[in-house]
Amino acid sequence: MGKVIIHLHMSLDQVVSDPENWMVEFSDDVLKAAMDYYDTLDTVIFGSNTYPGLAEYWQTAGQHTTFTVEQDFAVRINEIPKRVLSRSAPELNWQNSTWLEFRDTSSFLEEIGALKADCRRNISVESGLGVWKLFLDLDLFDELLLYIHPVLAVHGETFFENICNKIQLHLENTRTFKNGIVELHYTRI
């Protein structure tokens, strides 16, 4: 059975929205860590608002970059099965993408339970803010993998604002990358 991992990048002041305004450029070691992480996954979940931009970028990233690590990552993210969470059917134009329909909480819990049972490896919840908070509020995650960027964004939506429940976590690992991004890996207690 796979674990559900909430995986996200945020600024030092917890801003997750509009990453193009604050996200630090990835260094090779960050992309290598992403490759290693993706090798532990059976599927990724995206929200329907962020899916189109990610699909547009990664489908052609391998052709437009000279960085071998980014080319390799583009191949991996394009190959991996992707589920797009939405109430209505989204346009699925990225290979290996399927619709994960949100009809109601009960059916969604069943769907995620079945997905976990079918996976030998892990499920990564990749974006966006509403999807991450849904998984937090419904207590549907096993691990939290945060990448903290060394910048104060000041403006934008923050990750931990308005969380419904207290959640006990255990810090499993930390790592600092060459560009100053810090990885914090938490598991549920």
Phi and psi in degrees as a GROMACS rama.xvg file:
@    title "Ramachandran Plot"
@    xaxis  label "Phi"
@    yaxis  label "Psi"
@TYPE xy
-80.5284  159.636  GLY-2
-99.6253  150.47  LYS-3
-96.9878  122.966  VAL-4
-117.554  120.975  ILE-5
-81.9816  120.656  ILE-6
-124.375  119.207  HIS-7
-155.073  160.049  LEU-8
-108.91  141.496  HIS-9
-147.652  160.412  MET-10
-77.1496  169.552  SER-11
-59.5179  -29.7851  LEU-12
-95.7799  25.1656  ASP-13
72.3706  12.9908  GLN-14
-74.6159  131.439  VAL-15
-117.827  -16.6758  VAL-16
-81.5104  156.222  SER-17
49.3176  54.9038  ASP-18
-61.3628  -21.9484  PRO-19
-62.7999  -18.1606  GLU-20
-88.3236  -15.2044  ASN-21
-139.93  -17.5054  TRP-22
-65.3923  131.199  MET-23
-74.8192  142.271  VAL-24
-60.281  136.067  GLU-25
-70.2774  134.658  PHE-26
-89.3595  166.654  SER-27
-56.8746  -36.6004  ASP-28
-69.3888  -29.0705  ASP-29
-68.8937  -44.8104  VAL-30
-65.7709  -36.3233  LEU-31
-64.4246  -42.5164  LYS-32
-62.1403  -38.8433  ALA-33
-63.8464  -40.9549  ALA-34
-60.8477  -46.423  MET-35
-60.9584  -41.8997  ASP-36
-63.2119  -46.8478  TYR-37
-63.9298  -23.9806  TYR-38
-70.2612  -11.6399  ASP-39
-97.5505  3.79044  THR-40
-109.034  147.165  LEU-41
-98.8761  -30.1704  ASP-42
-157.768  159.554  THR-43
-125.177  151.208  VAL-44
-117.443  128.589  ILE-45
-120.064  150.454  PHE-46
-79.4566  156.136  GLY-47
-71.0839  -18.4825  SER-48
-77.6596  -36.1041  ASN-49
-92.1601  -21.093  THR-50
-53.6906  -48.5805  TYR-51
-58.6582  -42.6782  PRO-52
-67.2156  -40.8259  GLY-53
-66.2106  -42.4814  LEU-54
-60.4704  -45.9484  ALA-55
-61.2759  -44.4631  GLU-56
-68.1113  -53.8332  TYR-57
-74.1709  -24.2008  TRP-58
-66.3261  -24.4765  GLN-59
-117.886  -2.93413  THR-60
-58.4402  -38.6972  ALA-61
-62.536  -24.254  GLY-62
-89.1682  -20.5926  GLN-63
-108.31  -0.735077  HIS-64
-113.344  151.315  THR-65
-99.0562  -3.29733  THR-66
-84.4466  119.431  PHE-67
-59.03  -41.4142  THR-68
-63.3838  -40.9991  VAL-69
-68.6918  -36.8777  GLU-70
-62.133  -44.3944  GLN-71
-63.2084  -41.6063  ASP-72
-65.3145  -38.8692  PHE-73
-59.8898  -41.9461  ALA-74
-60.5445  -46.7261  VAL-75
-64.6275  -47.3228  ARG-76
-68.4903  -29.5093  ILE-77
-72.3705  -30.9873  ASN-78
-79.431  -32.9259  GLU-79
-68.3219  143.145  ILE-80
-62.7903  134.65  PRO-81
-122.051  136.368  LYS-82
-114.196  133.11  ARG-83
-110.974  112.86  VAL-84
-82.5574  124.503  LEU-85
-164.325  153.567  SER-86
-76.775  -30.5948  ARG-87
-121.124  156.847  SER-88
-62.6233  117.852  ALA-89
-83.3388  162.382  PRO-90
-75.4639  119.603  GLU-91
-105.225  96.1489  LEU-92
-113.868  14.9804  ASN-93
-115.372  129.56  TRP-94
-52.4638  147.479  GLN-95
62.82  31.1566  ASN-96
-107.093  137.978  SER-97
-135.45  158.837  THR-98
-83.0456  130.146  TRP-99
-108.034  96.9014  LEU-100
-76.504  132.853  GLU-101
-102.719  100.281  PHE-102
-90.5604  -48.7523  ARG-103
-160.301  168.994  ASP-104
-61.3696  -43.6164  THR-105
-61.2938  -49.127  SER-106
-67.8903  -32.4391  SER-107
-65.9441  -43.644  PHE-108
-59.5721  -41.8391  LEU-109
-63.5077  -43.5847  GLU-110
-61.9131  -44.6812  GLU-111
-68.6335  -38.964  ILE-112
-59.3387  -43.2281  GLY-113
-66.9777  -39.7225  ALA-114
-62.5275  -44.5048  LEU-115
-61.1344  -43.2914  LYS-116
-64.8711  -33.3166  ALA-117
-78.7164  -20.77  ASP-118
-87.8729  133.966  CYS-119
-84.9583  -31.4014  ARG-120
-110.236  -161.957  ARG-121
-92.204  166.368  ASN-122
-118.177  126.583  ILE-123
-107.141  125.552  SER-124
-92.9308  105.754  VAL-125
-94.8905  -33.763  GLU-126
-171.333  161.739  SER-127
-109.5  -158.633  GLY-128
-56.719  -46.3852  LEU-129
-62.2041  -39.0424  GLY-130
-68.0318  -46.3762  VAL-131
-58.4724  -46.0591  TRP-132
-66.7355  -34.9594  LYS-133
-59.5186  -46.9065  LEU-134
-65.6104  -36.8933  PHE-135
-66.286  -50.943  LEU-136
-65.3975  -32.744  ASP-137
-89.936  3.73367  LEU-138
59.7838  43.5655  ASP-139
-108.216  32.9802  LEU-140
-138.036  155.214  PHE-141
-108.275  -30.8218  ASP-142
-140.472  157.73  GLU-143
-128.122  122.183  LEU-144
-119.861  106.285  LEU-145
-107.923  139.041  LEU-146
-117.006  111.001  TYR-147
-96.1302  119.77  ILE-148
-89.1223  141.336  HIS-149
-79.673  64.6828  PRO-150
-153.177  144.771  VAL-151
-98.0847  111.589  LEU-152
-76.8599  -29.0537  ALA-153
71.1195  -50.1002  VAL-154
-114.18  140.002  HIS-155
136.29  173.463  GLY-156
-79.3259  137.731  GLU-157
-104.392  154.115  THR-158
-72.2931  -47.6816  PHE-159
-89.6068  1.66403  PHE-160
-69.9793  133.886  GLU-161
63.2106  33.1106  ASN-162
-71.9686  136.452  ILE-163
-77.1998  -33.5863  CYS-164
-127.204  151.665  ASN-165
-71.588  135.235  LYS-166
-129.874  118.061  ILE-167
-82.936  131.451  GLN-168
-129.39  156.494  LEU-169
-120.407  127.43  HIS-170
-75.0239  112.235  LEU-171
-84.5521  -39.9123  GLU-172
-161.745  150.454  ASN-173
-130.824  154.348  THR-174
-153.054  139.018  ARG-175
-112.81  130.546  THR-176
-95.642  166.038  PHE-177
-56.4436  -33.3946  LYS-178
-88.2472  5.58566  ASN-179
94.0695  -6.48688  GLY-180
-66.5225  136.829  ILE-181
-113.55  129.882  VAL-182
-96.3208  129.745  GLU-183
-120.825  120.716  LEU-184
-113.803  114.729  HIS-185
-114.359  147.802  TYR-186
-119.092  160.005  THR-187
-72.3054  146.584  ARG-188
